[in-house]
């Protein structure tokens, strides 16, 4: 069994194909999928997908791109949504200075509110990180002094500094199809150093389809290719990698019911 720890099944890329996408994931051995919230105004659609499929769960959050449009000063709204039995994580939230679709101050404010929600609920914080490693490390260290919070860096493609900081804070590192790309040597070197019991795999579907599916719309079934690549980097059998990353997921996302 594998887990796709991060996908966006509510995105229009899947549309009327969603049932087939889930069936293909199951056929590929993907036993659990986590579909991610990116806006509060579209969260109902995310939640309904998690309610529709027994093996799909969801998170609630505001992507850093949306921080200016959906500013939050406090964690209350996130915490309220997190009471739903299918909501198992907080995010995705974080900082994205590459596109900077929202001002940095708005992103930082929202990120701190998400951390507070993760701390209050005990649900894992799902962190988006792009070209903002210094601020992310500083904020997460500062916030950890106020109280521990569980979490992960999703779609990791950042620096060794961010990986070390996340691991020191007890977080996990989630690897996407980027690890299969020809020019991802630096990422593969970091993955080689991350302990096996701190790794997750994901698709970030519909984005970042792994080799040999690169250029196509990504979907949860393709997480098998990413997992195989990580297994080669870690020099373990694919079955061992699948078992370990699955165990890691359920150890972090304690609210998710493991398939029997």
C-alpha positions as CSV (number, residue, x, y, z in Angstrom):
1,X,0.0,0.0,0.0
2,X,1.0,3.6,-0.7
3,X,-0.4,6.9,0.5
4,X,-0.6,10.0,-1.7
5,X,-0.1,12.5,1.1
6,X,-0.9,15.6,-0.9
7,X,-3.2,16.0,-3.9
8,X,-5.8,18.5,-5.1
9,X,-8.8,16.4,-6.2
10,X,-11.2,19.4,-6.1
11,X,-9.3,21.1,-8.9
12,X,-11.1,21.4,-12.3
13,X,-8.4,19.4,-14.0
14,X,-10.2,16.2,-12.7
15,X,-13.8,17.3,-13.3
16,X,-16.1,14.5,-14.3
17,X,-13.1,12.1,-14.3
18,X,-12.7,12.1,-10.5
19,X,-14.3,8.7,-10.0
20,X,-12.0,7.1,-12.6
21,X,-9.0,8.9,-11.0
22,X,-9.8,7.4,-7.6
23,X,-10.4,3.9,-9.1
24,X,-7.0,4.1,-10.9
25,X,-5.3,5.1,-7.7
26,X,-6.8,2.1,-5.9
27,X,-5.7,-0.2,-8.7
28,X,-2.2,1.1,-8.4
29,X,-2.1,0.2,-4.7
30,X,-2.8,3.7,-3.3
31,X,-4.9,3.0,-0.3
32,X,-5.2,6.5,1.1
33,X,-5.3,10.0,-0.4
34,X,-5.2,13.4,1.3
35,X,-6.8,16.2,-0.7
36,X,-5.7,19.6,0.3
37,X,-7.5,22.8,1.1
38,X,-6.1,26.0,-0.5
39,X,-9.0,28.5,0.2
40,X,-11.6,28.8,2.8
41,X,-14.2,29.9,0.2
42,X,-13.7,26.6,-1.7
43,X,-13.3,24.4,1.3
44,X,-16.8,22.9,1.1
45,X,-15.9,21.3,-2.2
46,X,-12.7,19.8,-0.7
47,X,-14.7,18.4,2.3
48,X,-17.4,17.0,0.1
49,X,-14.8,14.9,-1.9
50,X,-13.5,13.5,1.4
51,X,-17.0,12.7,2.5
52,X,-17.7,11.0,-0.9
53,X,-14.7,8.5,-0.8
54,X,-13.8,6.4,2.2
55,X,-10.1,6.4,1.3
56,X,-9.9,10.2,0.7
57,X,-9.4,12.6,3.6
58,X,-8.8,16.4,3.6
59,X,-7.1,19.4,5.1
60,X,-8.3,23.0,5.6
61,X,-6.1,25.9,4.9
62,X,-5.2,29.0,2.9
63,X,-2.4,28.8,0.4
64,X,0.2,31.6,0.6
65,X,-0.9,32.8,-2.8
66,X,-4.4,33.5,-1.3
67,X,-3.2,35.3,1.8
68,X,-4.1,38.8,0.6
69,X,-7.6,37.7,-0.5
70,X,-8.2,35.6,2.6
71,X,-6.4,37.2,5.5
72,X,-6.8,35.7,8.9
73,X,-5.6,37.2,12.1
74,X,-6.5,34.2,14.3
75,X,-6.8,30.5,14.1
76,X,-10.5,30.3,15.0
77,X,-11.9,29.7,11.6
78,X,-9.4,26.9,10.8
79,X,-10.0,25.3,14.2
80,X,-13.8,25.3,13.6
81,X,-13.5,23.5,10.3
82,X,-11.0,21.1,11.8
83,X,-13.6,19.6,14.0
84,X,-15.1,17.8,11.0
85,X,-14.2,14.1,11.1
86,X,-12.8,14.1,7.6
87,X,-10.5,17.0,8.2
88,X,-7.1,15.7,9.3
89,X,-4.6,18.4,8.6
90,X,-4.0,22.2,8.6
91,X,-2.9,23.8,5.4
92,X,-1.5,24.0,3.0
93,X,0.0,27.2,4.4
94,X,3.5,28.7,4.3
95,X,5.5,31.2,2.3
96,X,6.1,31.6,-1.4
97,X,8.4,34.4,-2.4
98,X,9.0,33.1,-5.9
99,X,5.6,34.2,-7.2
100,X,4.7,36.5,-4.3
101,X,1.1,36.6,-5.4
102,X,0.4,38.0,-1.9
103,X,2.6,40.4,0.1
104,X,5.1,38.8,2.4
105,X,3.5,40.3,5.5
106,X,0.2,38.8,4.6
107,X,1.7,35.4,4.0
108,X,3.6,35.5,7.3
109,X,0.5,36.5,9.3
110,X,-1.5,33.7,7.8
111,X,1.3,31.2,8.3
112,X,1.4,32.0,12.0
113,X,-2.3,31.6,12.3
114,X,-2.1,28.1,10.7
115,X,0.7,27.2,13.1
116,X,-1.5,28.2,16.0
117,X,-4.3,26.1,14.6
118,X,-2.0,23.1,14.3
119,X,-0.8,23.6,17.8
120,X,-4.4,23.9,19.2
121,X,-5.9,21.0,17.3
122,X,-2.9,18.7,17.2
123,X,-3.4,18.2,13.5
124,X,-0.3,18.3,11.2
125,X,0.7,21.5,9.6
126,X,1.2,21.1,5.8
127,X,3.9,23.6,4.8
128,X,4.3,25.1,1.4
129,X,7.9,26.4,0.9
130,X,9.3,28.2,-2.1
131,X,12.2,30.7,-2.1
132,X,11.5,31.6,1.5
133,X,13.7,29.2,3.5
134,X,15.2,31.7,5.9
135,X,11.9,33.2,7.0
136,X,10.3,29.8,7.2
137,X,13.1,28.5,9.4
138,X,13.0,31.5,11.7
139,X,9.2,31.5,12.0
140,X,8.9,27.8,12.7
141,X,11.7,28.0,15.4
142,X,10.0,31.0,17.0
143,X,6.6,29.3,17.0
144,X,8.0,26.1,18.4
145,X,9.2,27.9,21.5
146,X,5.5,28.8,22.1
147,X,4.6,25.1,21.9
148,X,5.3,22.1,19.7
149,X,3.2,21.4,16.6
150,X,3.2,18.5,14.3
151,X,3.8,19.0,10.6
152,X,5.6,18.4,7.3
153,X,7.2,20.2,4.4
154,X,5.2,19.2,1.4
155,X,6.6,18.8,-2.1
156,X,10.1,19.4,-0.7
157,X,12.4,21.0,-3.2
158,X,14.2,23.5,-1.0
159,X,17.6,23.7,0.8
160,X,19.3,21.4,3.1
161,X,18.9,24.1,5.8
162,X,15.1,23.9,5.6
163,X,15.3,20.1,5.7
164,X,17.5,20.1,8.8
165,X,15.3,22.7,10.6
166,X,12.2,20.7,9.9
167,X,13.7,17.5,11.1
168,X,15.1,19.2,14.2
169,X,11.5,20.4,15.0
170,X,10.2,16.8,14.6
171,X,8.5,17.4,11.2
172,X,8.5,15.1,8.2
173,X,9.6,15.7,4.6
174,X,7.2,14.8,1.7
175,X,8.7,14.1,-1.7
176,X,6.9,14.7,-5.0
177,X,7.7,13.8,-8.6
178,X,10.3,16.5,-8.8
179,X,12.7,13.9,-7.3
180,X,12.5,12.1,-10.7
181,X,13.5,15.1,-12.8
182,X,16.8,15.1,-14.5
183,X,18.1,18.3,-13.0
184,X,17.1,17.4,-9.4
185,X,20.5,16.2,-8.2
186,X,20.5,18.5,-5.2
187,X,17.1,17.3,-4.1
188,X,18.1,13.6,-4.5
189,X,21.2,14.3,-2.3
190,X,19.0,15.7,0.4
191,X,16.6,12.8,0.2
192,X,19.5,10.4,0.6
193,X,20.2,12.1,4.0
194,X,16.7,12.2,5.4
195,X,15.9,9.3,7.7
196,X,13.6,6.8,6.2
197,X,11.2,7.1,9.1
198,X,10.7,10.8,8.4
199,X,9.8,10.6,4.7
200,X,6.4,10.8,2.9
201,X,5.5,10.6,-0.8
202,X,3.0,12.7,-2.7
203,X,1.9,13.7,-6.1
204,X,0.7,17.3,-5.7
205,X,-1.7,16.3,-8.5
206,X,-2.6,17.7,-10.9
207,X,0.9,19.2,-11.0
208,X,4.4,17.8,-11.2
209,X,3.8,14.4,-12.8
210,X,6.9,12.2,-12.3
211,X,9.0,10.6,-14.9
212,X,7.9,8.6,-17.0
213,X,4.6,10.5,-16.9
214,X,6.1,14.0,-17.0
215,X,4.2,16.4,-19.2
216,X,0.9,14.7,-18.4
217,X,-1.7,15.7,-15.9
218,X,-0.6,14.2,-12.6
219,X,-2.9,11.9,-10.5
220,X,-2.6,9.9,-7.3
221,X,-1.9,6.6,-9.2
222,X,1.4,8.1,-10.3
223,X,2.8,8.3,-6.8
224,X,4.1,4.8,-7.4
225,X,6.8,6.3,-9.7
226,X,7.9,8.8,-7.1
227,X,8.0,6.0,-4.4
228,X,10.1,3.8,-6.7
229,X,12.6,6.7,-7.2
230,X,12.9,7.4,-3.5
231,X,13.4,3.7,-2.9
232,X,16.4,3.7,-5.3
233,X,17.9,6.8,-3.6
234,X,17.5,5.1,-0.2
235,X,18.8,1.8,-1.5
236,X,15.8,-0.1,-0.2
237,X,13.2,-2.3,-1.9
238,X,10.1,-0.6,-3.2
239,X,7.9,-2.6,-0.9
240,X,9.9,-1.5,2.1
241,X,9.7,2.1,1.0
242,X,6.0,1.8,0.6
243,X,5.5,0.2,4.0
244,X,7.7,2.8,5.8
245,X,6.2,5.9,4.2
246,X,2.7,4.5,4.8
247,X,3.5,3.9,8.5
248,X,5.0,7.4,8.6
249,X,1.8,8.9,7.3
250,X,-0.4,7.2,9.8
251,X,2.0,8.1,12.6
252,X,1.7,11.8,11.7
253,X,-1.9,12.0,10.6
254,X,-3.4,10.3,13.6
255,X,-6.9,11.2,12.8
256,X,-6.9,9.2,9.6
257,X,-8.5,5.7,9.8
258,X,-6.0,3.2,8.4
259,X,-7.7,0.8,5.9
260,X,-8.2,-2.7,7.3
